[in-house]
Amino acid sequence: MVPFRYNVRNLFVRRTTTIAAALGVGLVVFVLAAALMLSEGLQRTLDMSGRADTAIVLRKGSDSEMPSSIEDATVALIKGAPGVKKDASGKPEVIAESVVVLFQDLLNGAGKSNATLRGVPLDDIVAFRPEVKLVEGKMAAAGSDEVIVGAKLVDRFANMTLGSTLELRKNRAVKVVGIFEAGGSSFESEVWGDLDYVRQSFGREGVVSSVRARLDNAAVFDGFSTAIESDKRLGLASLREPEYYRKQSENTSIFIMAMGTIIAVFFSIGAMIGGMITMYGSVAHRKREIGVLRALGFSRLAIMASFLFESVLLALLGGAIGTAASLAMGLVRFSMLNFTTFSEIVFQFHPTPEILVRSLIFGGVMGVLGGFLPAIRAARTAPIEAMKG
């Protein structure tokens, strides 16, 4: 086996080509890691919106809250379903909400985009979602034209700062009286207003989009679901809240991963070609060294393994650079349309040890693929011919 320090020395001797090839691999690893972090960030943001002991009820066939429609009379039946938790006063912990999309101006003046407006029972919402905390202003008053805005929307949309006037529809304006956070969940990408005011503004009196029920514990969900879905006349479907939000992220995550993978594959082809050219050049300039190694008794297999190791070492160096650079993406906040709800959601890149390891391994695989043919060429070099060269 050729000593490893021989390969390390060669990389240091050829600093320029080493740096160029490593940066090429690093760019590919950076792109792949960023795509994985982006998908992970989206999933985590939506996962934080769901609780295992909470069920969401929608109209059967609806894949999100917006197209769903449930009559007010049905909400009372849901409150009486088995397994629904009651508060200290004996009141069922159930809330009905109305969800619509607002088409609003972006803060940077680059056009308009969709934001989610959620009509909620303001008297009960904080008790039902204790993770919601006001960071500025006050809570909107029940029955009023006041709204509170998720903290992630303030820097994204115009007219969403404290004290601003936000137009829901023509001649239907509301005043922003508070900014809230919700533990980093997707609720921070929404505007919340009074349920009845929102329904009146959009002509949806008498119906809601969804009903959420806090259960005694997660284990009673099956009984609750059976009771809700058994009456075919109601036409309802129920899901555990975490499962619902996982489904909400599926299409967008697939898109992110597909785009990231396609870009990474094309970049990796270029990086592998660059690495291959570097290794071919290294073989051509080191014929005498190869001849000496063969004369010293090293086998073709040992020569091949040595050059392949050098290629992998070069790729891992680039992978380490790309992986380290990708960590900075954890500080970046990203906004994109959720392909299920067609409204914007703001979230952050989220690095995990698994993502970093997978990205680094991908860099190593590039080294194997890019260095395989040059390593074979080095192994096939005849000792006598090499010494003459």
ChimeraX attribute file (.defattr): number of C-alpha atoms within 10 A of each C-alpha:
attribute: neighborCount
match mode: 1-to-1
recipient: residues
	/A:1	10
	/A:2	15
	/A:3	9
	/A:4	11
	/A:5	9
	/A:6	11
	/A:7	19
	/A:8	14
	/A:9	10
	/A:10	14
	/A:11	19
	/A:12	12
	/A:13	11
	/A:14	12
	/A:15	11
	/A:16	11
	/A:17	19
	/A:18	21
	/A:19	16
	/A:20	16
	/A:21	25
	/A:22	25
	/A:23	20
	/A:24	22
	/A:25	33
	/A:26	29
	/A:27	23
	/A:28	30
	/A:29	35
	/A:30	27
	/A:31	22
	/A:32	32
	/A:33	33
	/A:34	29
	/A:35	24
	/A:36	25
	/A:37	25
	/A:38	26
	/A:39	24
	/A:40	19
	/A:41	23
	/A:42	29
	/A:43	22
	/A:44	21
	/A:45	23
	/A:46	22
	/A:47	20
	/A:48	16
	/A:49	20
	/A:50	20
	/A:51	16
	/A:52	15
	/A:53	19
	/A:54	22
	/A:55	26
	/A:56	23
	/A:57	26
	/A:58	25
	/A:59	21
	/A:60	16
	/A:61	11
	/A:62	14
	/A:63	15
	/A:64	18
	/A:65	21
	/A:66	20
	/A:67	15
	/A:68	20
	/A:69	21
	/A:70	23
	/A:71	15
	/A:72	13
	/A:73	10
	/A:74	14
	/A:75	19
	/A:76	12
	/A:77	12
	/A:78	19
	/A:79	21
	/A:80	14
	/A:81	18
	/A:82	17
	/A:83	21
	/A:84	23
	/A:85	20
	/A:86	16
	/A:87	10
	/A:88	7
	/A:89	6
	/A:90	8
	/A:91	11
	/A:92	19
	/A:93	19
	/A:94	24
	/A:95	19
	/A:96	21
	/A:97	22
	/A:98	29
	/A:99	25
	/A:100	20
	/A:101	19
	/A:102	18
	/A:103	14
	/A:104	18
	/A:105	18
	/A:106	18
	/A:107	16
	/A:108	11
	/A:109	9
	/A:110	8
	/A:111	9
	/A:112	15
	/A:113	18
	/A:114	21
	/A:115	24
	/A:116	21
	/A:117	21
	/A:118	23
	/A:119	23
	/A:120	22
	/A:121	21
	/A:122	19
	/A:123	14
	/A:124	13
	/A:125	15
	/A:126	13
	/A:127	12
	/A:128	16
	/A:129	12
	/A:130	10
	/A:131	15
	/A:132	19
	/A:133	14
	/A:134	17
	/A:135	12
	/A:136	16
	/A:137	14
	/A:138	16
	/A:139	21
	/A:140	21
	/A:141	16
	/A:142	18
	/A:143	15
	/A:144	15
	/A:145	18
	/A:146	22
	/A:147	29
	/A:148	27
	/A:149	27
	/A:150	24
	/A:151	25
	/A:152	24
	/A:153	24
	/A:154	17
	/A:155	12
	/A:156	19
	/A:157	19
	/A:158	18
	/A:159	19
	/A:160	28
	/A:161	21
	/A:162	18
	/A:163	12
	/A:164	13
	/A:165	17
	/A:166	18
	/A:167	15
	/A:168	18
	/A:169	12
	/A:170	7
	/A:171	8
	/A:172	14
	/A:173	14
	/A:174	20
	/A:175	21
	/A:176	26
	/A:177	22
	/A:178	23
	/A:179	26
	/A:180	24
	/A:181	20
	/A:182	19
	/A:183	15
	/A:184	21
	/A:185	23
	/A:186	25
	/A:187	25
	/A:188	25
	/A:189	26
	/A:190	25
	/A:191	24
	/A:192	29
	/A:193	30
	/A:194	24
	/A:195	22
	/A:196	22
	/A:197	21
	/A:198	28
	/A:199	21
	/A:200	12
	/A:201	15
	/A:202	13
	/A:203	10
	/A:204	15
	/A:205	16
	/A:206	13
	/A:207	20
	/A:208	26
	/A:209	24
	/A:210	24
	/A:211	23
	/A:212	23
	/A:213	27
	/A:214	25
	/A:215	23
	/A:216	16
	/A:217	13
	/A:218	15
	/A:219	12
	/A:220	14
	/A:221	23
	/A:222	14
	/A:223	12
	/A:224	20
	/A:225	21
	/A:226	14
	/A:227	17
	/A:228	21
	/A:229	16
	/A:230	12
	/A:231	10
	/A:232	9
	/A:233	7
	/A:234	15
	/A:235	14
	/A:236	21
	/A:237	17
	/A:238	24
	/A:239	17
	/A:240	21
	/A:241	21
	/A:242	20
	/A:243	15
	/A:244	20
	/A:245	22
	/A:246	17
	/A:247	15
	/A:248	21
	/A:249	21
	/A:250	17
	/A:251	14
	/A:252	19
	/A:253	22
	/A:254	12
	/A:255	13
	/A:256	18
	/A:257	19
	/A:258	13
	/A:259	14
	/A:260	20
	/A:261	18
	/A:262	12
	/A:263	15
	/A:264	21
	/A:265	15
	/A:266	11
	/A:267	19
	/A:268	24
	/A:269	16
	/A:270	15
	/A:271	27
	/A:272	23
	/A:273	18
	/A:274	19
	/A:275	29
	/A:276	22
	/A:277	17
	/A:278	21
	/A:279	27
	/A:280	18
	/A:281	13
	/A:282	18
	/A:283	20
	/A:284	17
	/A:285	12
	/A:286	16
	/A:287	20
	/A:288	18
	/A:289	14
	/A:290	24
	/A:291	22
	/A:292	16
	/A:293	17
	/A:294	21
	/A:295	13
	/A:296	9
	/A:297	10
	/A:298	15
	/A:299	15
	/A:300	19
	/A:301	14
	/A:302	17
	/A:303	23
	/A:304	22
	/A:305	19
	/A:306	21
	/A:307	25
	/A:308	25
	/A:309	21
	/A:310	23
	/A:311	30
	/A:312	24
	/A:313	20
	/A:314	28
	/A:315	34
	/A:316	25
	/A:317	22
	/A:318	29
	/A:319	32
	/A:320	24
	/A:321	19
	/A:322	28
	/A:323	29
	/A:324	17
	/A:325	16
	/A:326	24
	/A:327	19
	/A:328	12
	/A:329	19
	/A:330	16
	/A:331	11
	/A:332	12
	/A:333	14
	/A:334	15
	/A:335	15
	/A:336	15
	/A:337	15
	/A:338	19
	/A:339	15
	/A:340	16
	/A:341	20
	/A:342	15
	/A:343	20
	/A:344	21
	/A:345	25
	/A:346	24
	/A:347	26
	/A:348	21
	/A:349	25
	/A:350	24
	/A:351	22
	/A:352	15
	/A:353	8
	/A:354	10
	/A:355	19
	/A:356	25
	/A:357	15
	/A:358	16
	/A:359	26
	/A:360	27
	/A:361	17
	/A:362	21
	/A:363	33
	/A:364	25
	/A:365	16
	/A:366	27
	/A:367	27
	/A:368	20
	/A:369	18
	/A:370	26
	/A:371	28
	/A:372	20
	/A:373	17
	/A:374	25
	/A:375	26
	/A:376	17
	/A:377	15
	/A:378	27
	/A:379	22
	/A:380	14
	/A:381	18
	/A:382	14
	/A:383	19
	/A:384	13
	/A:385	11
	/A:386	18
	/A:387	15
	/A:388	9
	/A:389	12
